């Protein structure tokens, strides 16, 4: 029961945080070049975005939940099981961020989930 | 289309950086937490675990790699779909399974290996879709 509860915090925290951060990053705009200076300028712009600071505490909560789970269970079980966030995240991407999730992408996500279920079942 | 190809290549490079940093970071965290032992869910237990984690060098090295993951993740999300990047990063499961077997000596059953294969096929399917389906951010044309 405690493992399921910690997993729920891990999945919902990370998905909610990542959706908020994605929204913030889209508003920030991509770096002009993938060079250290341009990346630093990009990061400076990103941390000035309110959505980033909304997502960070949720991800921190998720991170601490991950640490606790790693102290209880093997890594090859914890990390694959936490991938339930792929389903939640895809719904979030479609209905919150307005992304066009094609049939191929959905099939891919379903396969990933089936794989995760097998991995989690061990 | 050249811009589409460029978008796909730079997205894949950033996803690769994400996967490497995330998996090495997770592995180091697991290694560090195994030194600390199981966390007891009481007020004192959580404080004690927190004190031990913030004074552990392996945990900090893991956090450094996870910061690398965070930077590459933020960067790729500035141009690519969240619903593309997240599943595309799942091919790290293959990497993670190999790392867990080689460095942590964990045993992996055939069923788990099949799961890893399914995940990889799913990731390949997602990888065939357009990395970006929403509007182009203003900085993208710079």
Interface residues (C-beta under 8 A of the other chain):
Chain A: X2 X18 X19 X21 X22 X25 X26 X27 X28 X29 X30 X31 X32 X34 X39 X42 X43 X46 X63 X66 X67 X68 X70 X71 X72 X74 X75 X76 X79 X80 X83 X85 X86 X89 X90 X92 X93 X94 X97 X98 X99 X100 X101 X102 X104 X105 X107 X108 X109 X110 X111 X112 X113 X114 X115 X116 X117 X118 X119 X120 X121 X122
Chain B: X10 X13 X26 X27 X29 X30 X33 X34 X36 X37 X38 X39 X41 X49 X53 X66 X71 X74 X75 X77 X78 X79 X81 X82 X83 X84 X86 X87 X90 X93 X96 X97 X100 X104 X106 X108 X109 X111 X112 X114 X115 X116 X117 X118 X119 X120 X121 X122 X123 X124 X125 X126 X127 X128 X129 X130 X133 X134 X137 X138 X139 X140 X142
